[in-house]
């Protein structure tokens, strides 16, 4: 459900005209907790459009139809269940994340930097809320003159990366690695270079050219802080590397 929420929010944030599809997206968001219980006819009635229009909208945002969209609405939105920590506890958690990041060797940063620099096209893939941080990664890449693709819709991501060639790079952010099972099968048939950013040290992602552990798996609820810290250090080294090349 979280992925759908981000997809819908991205859609209404980027439309130029508040047309019928805009209002369908808004109605979907207003009923996000009920969508899995709606039939096609019921959601069409709620949106005051035809069933065919609903299916066309679902296809527009990356799903085959409303039935396919419902299959992706499996989990409640995460956010309100994030545990509360006192300041000292929170600082200790950040330190755990940062300790993991400090263990990343400079050579690992340089391997990734060279792949980034040599890639003709770059895809930044994230799952659920972590695609928001993939957008941050995309923005930082742009600051170094590298334009990348960062699609919010998971279903559309899997379609789009099939365009990648052996001159391209796909960077995957999967904090726990649970979503990689089906994704790996698709990725294994793509000739691009592949990098995995994760918190899970127990993965054995043989299809990836590089795997970087950039946070503590015990505290995934604060994964955004670890990712942003990792990005800061990566792009610090990127800047140093570019300066050294000139």
C-alpha positions in Angstrom: 0.0 0.0 0.0 2.9 2.3 0.8 4.2 2.0 -2.8 0.8 2.9 -4.2 0.5 5.9 -1.9 3.9 7.3 -3.1 2.9 6.6 -6.7 -0.4 8.5 -6.3 1.3 11.4 -4.4 3.9 11.6 -7.2 1.2 11.7 -9.8 -0.8 14.5 -8.2 2.4 16.5 -7.5 3.4 16.4 -11.2 0.2 16.9 -13.2 0.0 20.1 -15.1 -3.8 20.2 -15.3 -6.2 19.1 -12.6 -8.1 16.8 -15.0 -10.2 13.7 -14.4 -7.2 11.5 -13.7 -6.0 14.0 -11.0 -9.4 13.6 -9.2 -9.3 9.8 -9.6 -5.8 9.9 -8.0 -7.0 12.1 -5.2 -10.0 9.9 -4.6 -7.8 6.8 -4.5 -5.7 8.5 -1.8 -8.7 9.5 0.2 -9.8 5.8 0.2 -6.3 4.3 0.4 -7.3 2.1 3.4 -10.4 0.7 1.6 -9.0 0.1 -1.9 -8.3 -3.6 -1.3 -12.0 -4.1 -0.4 -13.4 -2.2 -3.3 -14.6 -4.0 -6.5 -13.9 -2.3 -9.8 -17.5 -1.2 -10.0 -17.5 0.2 -6.5 -14.3 2.3 -7.0 -15.7 3.5 -10.3 -18.9 4.7 -8.6 -16.9 6.4 -5.8 -14.9 8.3 -8.5 -18.0 9.0 -10.5 -16.5 7.5 -13.7 -16.8 4.3 -15.7 -15.0 1.0 -14.9 -13.1 1.4 -18.2 -11.8 4.8 -17.1 -10.6 3.4 -13.8 -8.6 0.6 -15.6 -7.1 3.2 -18.0 -6.0 5.3 -15.0 -4.4 2.3 -13.4 -2.5 1.6 -16.5 -1.4 5.2 -16.7 0.3 5.0 -13.2 2.0 1.7 -14.0 -0.5 -1.1 -13.3 -2.1 -3.4 -15.9 -5.6 -2.7 -14.5 -7.4 -2.2 -11.2 -7.2 -5.9 -10.3 -3.4 -5.8 -10.7 -3.3 -2.6 -8.6 -5.2 -4.3 -5.8 -2.7 -7.2 -5.7 0.0 -4.7 -4.8 -2.0 -3.3 -1.8 -0.9 -5.9 0.7 0.4 -4.0 3.7 -0.7 -1.0 5.7 1.1 2.3 5.4 4.0 2.5 7.7 4.6 5.6 9.7 2.5 5.9 12.8 3.9 2.6 14.2 7.4 3.9 14.3 8.6 3.5 17.9 9.3 6.6 20.0 12.8 7.0 21.4 14.2 9.5 23.9 17.0 11.7 22.5 19.8 9.6 24.0 18.4 6.4 22.5 17.8 8.0 19.2 21.4 9.2 19.1 22.6 5.7 20.0 20.7 4.3 17.1 22.2 6.8 14.7 25.6 5.9 16.0 24.9 2.2 15.2 24.1 3.1 11.6 27.1 5.4 11.3 29.4 2.8 12.8 28.3 0.4 9.9 28.9 3.2 7.3 32.4 3.9 8.8 33.3 0.3 8.0 32.9 0.9 4.3 36.3 1.0 2.7 37.3 3.8 0.5 38.0 1.3 -2.3 34.3 0.4 -2.2 33.3 4.0 -2.7 35.8 4.3 -5.6 34.4 1.2 -7.4 30.9 2.7 -7.3 32.1 6.1 -8.3 33.9 4.8 -11.4 30.8 2.8 -12.4 28.7 5.9 -12.0 31.2 8.0 -14.0 31.4 5.5 -16.9 27.7 4.6 -17.2 25.9 6.0 -20.2 22.5 5.6 -18.4 21.8 5.1 -14.7 18.7 3.7 -13.1 18.1 4.2 -9.4 15.6 1.6 -8.1 14.1 1.7 -4.6 11.3 -0.2 -3.0 8.4 1.3 -1.0 9.4 4.5 0.9 13.0 4.1 0.0 12.3 5.3 -3.5 11.9 8.7 -1.9 15.6 8.5 -0.9 16.4 7.2 -4.4 15.1 10.6 -5.5 17.7 12.3 -3.3 20.3 10.0 -4.8 19.1 11.1 -8.3 19.4 14.8 -7.3 22.9 14.4 -6.0 24.0 12.6 -9.2 22.6 15.5 -11.2 24.8 17.9 -9.2 27.7 16.0 -10.7 26.3 16.1 -14.2 24.9 12.6 -14.3 21.2 12.3 -15.3 19.6 9.2 -14.0 16.1 7.6 -14.0 14.2 7.2 -10.8 10.7 5.9 -11.4 8.4 5.8 -8.3 6.1 3.0 -9.5 7.6 -0.5 -8.7 5.8 -2.2 -11.6 7.0 0.4 -14.1 10.6 0.1 -12.7 10.7 -3.5 -13.7 9.6 -2.7 -17.2 11.9 0.3 -17.6 15.2 -1.4 -16.5 14.9 -3.9 -19.3 16.1 -1.1 -21.6 19.5 -1.1 -19.9 22.6 -2.2 -21.9 26.0 -3.4 -20.9 27.1 0.3 -20.9 24.6 1.2 -18.2 24.3 0.9 -14.4 21.4 -0.1 -12.2 21.6 0.9 -8.5 19.1 -0.9 -6.3 18.2 0.2 -2.8 16.7 -2.7 -0.8 17.1 -2.2 2.9 16.1 -5.7 4.1 16.4 -7.5 0.8 12.9 -9.1 1.0 11.8 -7.7 -2.3 14.7 -9.0 -4.3 13.4 -12.5 -5.0 11.3 -11.7 -8.1 13.5 -8.7 -9.0 16.7 -10.8 -9.2 15.2 -13.0 -11.8 14.5 -10.0 -14.0 17.8 -8.3 -13.2 19.8 -11.5 -14.0 18.8 -11.2 -17.7 19.9 -7.6 -18.0 23.5 -7.0 -19.2 24.0 -3.7 -17.2 26.4 -3.3 -14.2 24.4 -3.7 -11.0 25.0 -2.4 -7.5 23.0 -3.2 -4.3 22.7 -0.8 -1.3 21.3 -2.7 1.6 21.4 -3.1 5.4 21.2 -6.9 5.3 24.6 -8.6 5.6 23.1 -12.0 5.2 22.3 -11.6 1.5 24.3 -13.4 -1.1 23.4 -11.3 -4.1 25.5 -13.1 -6.7 24.0 -11.1 -9.6 25.3 -7.8 -8.3 28.7 -6.5 -9.3 28.9 -4.7 -5.9 27.0 -4.9 -2.6 27.4 -2.2 0.0 26.1 -2.5 3.6 25.2 1.0 4.6 23.2 0.7 7.8 22.2 -1.4 10.8 19.5 -4.0 9.9 18.2 -3.9 13.6 17.0 -0.3 13.2 15.4 -0.1 9.7 12.7 2.3 11.0 15.4 5.0 10.8 16.9 3.9 7.6 16.5 7.3 6.0 19.1 8.8 8.3 21.6 6.1 7.4 20.9 6.4 3.6 21.3 10.2 3.7 24.6 9.8 5.6 25.9 7.3 3.1 24.9 9.5 0.2 26.8 12.5 1.8 30.0 10.5 2.2 29.7 8.9 -1.3 29.3 12.3 -3.0 32.1 13.7 -0.9 34.4 11.1 -2.3 32.9 11.6 -5.7 33.9 15.3 -5.6 37.4 14.4 -4.4 37.8 11.9 -7.2 36.6 14.3 -9.9 39.0 17.0 -8.5 41.8 14.5 -8.7 41.0 13.6 -12.3 41.2 17.3 -13.5 
